Amino acid sequence: MSGVSHAWPAPAKINRFLHITGRRPDGYHTLQTAFQFAEPVDELTFTLTEHSAVERTGGIANLPPAQDLVVKAAELLRGKAGITKGVSIHVEKRIPIGGGLGGGSSNAATTLVALNHLWGCELTPKDLMTLALQLGADVPVFVGGVAAWADGVGEVLTPLSMNQPWLLMVNPGVNVQTAVVFHDSKLTRNTAELTIRAVGDEGMRNDCEPVVRRLYPKIAAVLDELGRLGAAKLTGTGGCAFAEYPSQSAAEAAQRQLSKGLDSWVCRAKNRSPLCDRLAIEGIDNWGVAKR
């Protein structure tokens, strides 16, 4: 219905590990990782319009159109489904930019999932995942809405049930350029491939961390400080880092020991995205099947 606003969540993600296993002839890196969902959560508000424009407000200021994944996602879906009506999308940004938490990818996925419902496109989950991959390798996992093991360039997903630890998250406030990290000559690119059963085993790491430490001393300092309070990990290419704890109280106790002024928060790793809960309100499960 035109003129009515609808709010939908777009969560952050963490990489429990990230191994770079090779490099394809086209320059893309093959990898293995395990995704879970975390906080903070962006909020996207969709207002359907009768005119044909797709408009975005809020979010990142002065974002070039070629990098605006929210608008690109809406236009991609509209073209696929033959939709002529427009939408105004307001992005309430809470996920740190350039922090390795997948904020842009999550916003794009929420746009696809929400507008598929609001516009009545009736695309299948498989259709949406195919569109999502055109927007970026991290977008499909947010569309799927469940924790997953990823292979390939990150697009081959297998749903995965993992433990859901409490997390102490720290944002160093450094915007890491992913392309710079992946083009670094010292990046490990030959880590042996694992099986899904290996998740949680010792020795799982983030292959990007040594490069990020060298290029971004502020992130290295945060990892060192967090490492004194638990097993510190970088998520994605950073700059956000996290440590895992068995309880909320343990995570909060560690948080109190951090240096004053650090941007930190406590949340829980989740195997189910809040986007699934929003779909459930509409009577749809996380794979787009209407509940009877």
C-alpha positions as CSV (number, residue, x, y, z in Angstrom):
1,M,0.0,0.0,0.0
2,S,1.5,3.3,-1.1
3,G,2.3,5.9,1.7
4,V,2.5,3.3,4.4
5,S,6.0,2.8,6.0
6,H,7.4,-0.5,6.9
7,A,10.6,-1.0,9.1
8,W,12.8,-4.0,8.5
9,P,16.1,-5.0,10.3
10,A,19.5,-5.5,8.7
11,P,21.9,-7.2,11.1
12,A,25.7,-7.2,11.3
13,K,27.6,-10.4,10.7
14,I,30.8,-11.9,12.1
15,N,33.2,-14.4,10.6
16,R,34.1,-17.0,13.1
17,F,37.1,-17.7,11.0
18,L,38.3,-16.7,7.5
19,H,40.8,-18.8,5.5
20,I,42.0,-17.8,2.1
21,T,42.5,-21.0,0.1
22,G,43.5,-19.8,-3.4
23,R,43.2,-17.2,-6.1
24,R,41.3,-17.7,-9.3
25,P,42.6,-16.6,-12.8
26,D,40.1,-13.7,-12.7
27,G,41.7,-12.4,-9.5
28,Y,39.0,-13.3,-7.1
29,H,40.1,-15.2,-4.0
30,T,38.6,-18.5,-2.9
31,L,37.9,-18.8,0.8
32,Q,36.3,-20.7,3.6
33,T,34.5,-19.0,6.4
34,A,31.6,-19.4,8.8
35,F,29.0,-16.6,9.2
36,Q,26.8,-15.7,12.1
37,F,24.7,-12.7,12.8
38,A,25.4,-10.1,15.5
39,E,24.6,-6.5,16.6
40,P,24.3,-3.7,15.9
41,V,21.3,-3.9,13.6
42,D,20.6,-1.2,10.9
43,E,16.9,-0.4,10.3
44,L,15.5,0.2,6.8
45,T,12.1,1.8,6.4
46,F,10.3,1.3,3.1
47,T,7.6,3.6,2.0
48,L,5.9,2.5,-1.3
49,T,5.2,5.2,-3.8
50,E,3.1,5.5,-7.0
51,H,5.9,7.2,-9.0
52,S,8.7,5.1,-10.5
53,A,11.7,6.5,-8.6
54,V,13.8,4.5,-6.1
55,E,15.0,7.0,-3.5
56,R,17.3,6.5,-0.5
57,T,17.7,8.8,2.5
58,G,19.9,8.4,5.6
59,G,22.8,6.0,5.7
60,I,26.1,7.0,4.2
61,A,26.2,10.6,3.1
62,N,27.3,11.4,-0.5
63,L,27.5,7.7,-1.5
64,P,28.2,7.4,-5.2
65,P,25.3,5.8,-7.0
66,A,27.5,3.0,-8.2
67,Q,28.2,2.0,-4.6
68,D,24.7,2.4,-3.3
69,L,23.8,-1.2,-2.7
70,V,20.3,-0.3,-1.4
71,V,19.3,1.4,-4.5
72,K,21.0,-1.1,-6.7
73,A,19.2,-4.0,-4.9
74,A,15.8,-2.3,-5.4
75,E,16.4,-1.6,-9.0
76,L,17.7,-5.1,-9.6
77,L,14.6,-6.6,-8.0
78,R,12.3,-4.3,-9.8
79,G,13.8,-5.2,-13.2
80,K,13.6,-8.9,-12.5
81,A,10.0,-8.8,-11.3
82,G,8.7,-6.1,-13.8
83,I,7.7,-3.7,-11.1
84,T,6.8,-0.1,-12.2
85,K,6.1,1.5,-8.9
86,G,8.8,3.1,-6.8
87,V,9.9,3.2,-3.2
88,S,11.5,5.6,-0.7
89,I,14.0,3.8,1.6
90,H,15.3,5.4,4.7
91,V,18.4,3.8,6.2
92,E,19.1,4.2,10.0
93,K,22.8,3.3,10.1
94,R,24.2,1.7,13.2
95,I,26.7,-0.8,11.8
96,P,30.2,0.7,11.6
97,I,31.3,1.5,8.1
98,G,34.3,-0.5,6.9
99,G,34.3,-2.6,10.0
100,G,34.1,-6.1,8.5
101,L,30.5,-6.4,9.8
102,G,28.8,-6.5,6.4
103,G,26.6,-3.5,6.8
104,G,26.3,-2.7,3.1
105,S,25.6,-6.3,2.2
106,S,23.1,-6.6,4.9
107,N,21.2,-3.5,3.8
108,A,21.1,-4.8,0.2
109,A,19.8,-8.2,1.4
110,T,17.1,-6.6,3.5
111,T,16.1,-4.5,0.6
112,L,15.7,-7.5,-1.6
113,V,13.7,-9.5,1.0
114,A,11.5,-6.7,2.1
115,L,10.6,-5.4,-1.3
116,N,10.0,-8.9,-2.6
117,H,7.2,-9.1,-0.1
118,L,6.0,-5.5,-0.2
119,W,5.9,-5.3,-3.9
120,G,4.4,-8.7,-4.2
121,C,7.1,-10.0,-6.5
122,E,6.8,-13.6,-5.4
123,L,10.4,-14.4,-6.3
124,T,11.6,-17.7,-4.8
125,P,14.4,-17.7,-2.2
126,K,16.6,-19.2,-5.0
127,D,15.8,-16.2,-7.2
128,L,16.6,-13.8,-4.5
129,M,19.9,-15.5,-3.7
130,T,20.9,-15.3,-7.4
131,L,20.1,-11.6,-7.4
132,A,22.0,-11.2,-4.2
133,L,25.2,-12.6,-5.6
134,Q,25.1,-9.9,-8.3
135,L,25.4,-7.4,-5.6
136,G,28.3,-9.0,-3.6
137,A,29.6,-12.3,-2.3
138,D,28.4,-11.5,1.3
139,V,24.8,-10.6,0.3
140,P,23.4,-14.1,-0.1
141,V,24.0,-15.2,3.5
142,F,22.0,-12.2,4.7
143,V,19.2,-13.2,2.3
144,G,19.3,-16.8,3.6
145,G,18.9,-15.6,7.1
146,V,20.7,-18.5,8.8
147,A,24.3,-19.1,9.9
148,A,26.3,-20.7,7.2
149,W,29.5,-22.2,6.1
150,A,30.8,-20.5,2.9
151,D,33.1,-21.8,0.2
152,G,34.0,-20.5,-3.3
153,V,34.3,-16.7,-3.2
154,G,31.9,-16.8,-0.3
155,E,28.8,-17.6,-2.3
156,V,28.5,-21.4,-1.9
157,L,26.5,-21.6,1.4
158,T,25.7,-24.5,3.6
159,P,23.4,-23.8,6.6
160,L,25.3,-24.5,9.8
161,S,24.3,-24.7,13.4
162,M,27.0,-23.4,15.7
163,N,27.3,-22.5,19.3
164,Q,26.1,-19.0,20.0
165,P,28.6,-17.4,22.3
166,W,28.4,-14.0,23.9
167,L,30.6,-11.5,22.2
168,L,32.6,-8.5,23.3
169,M,32.8,-6.4,20.1
170,V,35.3,-3.5,19.6
171,N,35.3,-1.0,16.9
172,P,38.7,0.7,16.5
173,G,37.1,3.4,14.3
174,V,39.3,2.5,11.3
175,N,37.8,2.1,7.8
176,V,39.6,-0.9,6.3
177,Q,39.8,-1.0,2.5
178,T,39.1,-4.7,1.7
179,A,40.7,-4.4,-1.8
180,V,43.9,-3.2,-0.2
181,V,44.1,-6.2,2.1
182,F,43.3,-8.7,-0.6
183,H,45.9,-7.3,-3.0
184,D,48.6,-7.3,-0.4
185,S,51.6,-9.4,-1.5
186,K,52.0,-10.9,1.9
187,L,48.4,-12.2,2.3
188,T,48.3,-15.9,2.9
189,R,46.5,-17.5,-0.1
190,N,47.2,-21.2,0.3
191,T,45.5,-22.3,3.5
192,A,44.4,-26.0,3.3
193,E,40.7,-26.5,2.8
194,L,38.7,-27.8,5.8
195,T,35.5,-29.8,6.2
196,I,32.4,-28.4,7.9
197,R,33.0,-30.7,10.8
198,A,36.2,-28.8,11.6
199,V,34.3,-25.7,12.8
200,G,35.3,-24.9,16.3
201,D,38.6,-26.8,16.1
202,E,41.9,-25.2,17.2
203,G,43.9,-23.5,14.6
204,M,41.1,-21.7,12.8
205,R,42.1,-18.2,12.2
206,N,41.6,-15.1,10.1
207,D,44.2,-15.1,7.3
208,C,43.7,-11.4,6.8
209,E,44.8,-10.5,10.4
210,P,48.6,-10.4,9.8
211,V,48.1,-8.0,6.9
212,V,45.6,-5.8,8.7
213,R,47.8,-5.7,11.8
214,R,50.7,-4.4,9.7
215,L,48.7,-1.9,7.7
216,Y,46.6,-0.6,10.5
217,P,48.5,-0.2,13.8
218,K,45.4,1.0,15.7
219,I,43.6,-2.3,14.9
220,A,46.7,-4.2,16.0
221,A,46.6,-2.4,19.3
222,V,42.9,-3.2,19.8
223,L,43.5,-6.9,19.0
224,D,46.4,-7.0,21.5
225,E,44.3,-5.4,24.2
226,L,41.2,-7.6,23.5
227,G,43.6,-10.6,23.3
228,R,44.5,-10.1,27.0
229,L,40.8,-10.6,27.9
230,G,40.1,-13.6,25.6
231,A,40.8,-15.1,22.2
232,A,40.6,-12.0,20.0
233,K,39.5,-12.3,16.4
234,L,39.1,-10.0,13.5
235,T,35.8,-10.2,11.6
236,G,36.2,-10.1,7.8
237,T,39.0,-7.8,6.9
238,G,38.3,-5.6,9.9
239,G,38.6,-3.3,11.5
240,C,36.1,-4.6,14.1
241,A,37.3,-7.3,16.4
242,F,35.6,-9.6,18.9
243,A,36.2,-12.1,21.7
244,E,33.9,-15.0,22.6
245,Y,32.6,-15.7,26.1
246,P,30.3,-18.4,27.6
247,S,27.9,-15.9,29.3
248,Q,26.7,-12.3,29.1
249,S,28.2,-11.6,32.5
250,A,31.6,-12.8,31.5
251,A,31.6,-10.6,28.4
252,E,30.5,-7.6,30.4
253,A,33.2,-8.2,32.9
254,A,35.8,-8.2,30.2
255,Q,34.3,-5.1,28.7
256,R,34.8,-3.3,32.0
257,Q,38.6,-4.0,31.7
258,L,38.9,-2.3,28.3
259,S,40.6,1.1,28.0
260,K,38.3,4.0,28.4
261,G,37.2,5.5,25.2
262,L,37.1,2.4,23.1
263,D,33.8,1.8,21.2
264,S,32.7,-1.5,22.5
265,W,29.4,-3.5,23.0
266,V,28.3,-6.9,24.2
267,C,25.9,-9.0,22.1
268,R,25.3,-12.6,21.3
269,A,26.2,-14.5,18.1
270,K,23.1,-15.8,16.5
271,N,22.3,-18.6,14.0
272,R,19.1,-16.9,12.9
273,S,18.8,-13.4,11.5
274,P,16.3,-10.9,12.9
275,L,15.2,-10.6,9.3
276,C,13.7,-14.0,9.7
277,D,11.7,-12.8,12.7
278,R,10.4,-9.9,10.7
279,L,9.4,-12.2,7.9
280,A,7.6,-14.4,10.4
281,I,5.5,-11.4,11.4
282,E,4.3,-11.3,7.8
283,G,3.5,-15.0,7.9
284,I,6.6,-16.0,5.9
285,D,9.4,-18.2,7.0
286,N,13.1,-17.4,6.3
287,W,13.0,-19.2,3.0
288,G,10.0,-17.3,1.7
289,V,7.4,-20.0,2.2
290,A,4.0,-18.6,3.4
291,K,2.9,-20.2,6.7
292,R,-0.4,-22.1,6.5
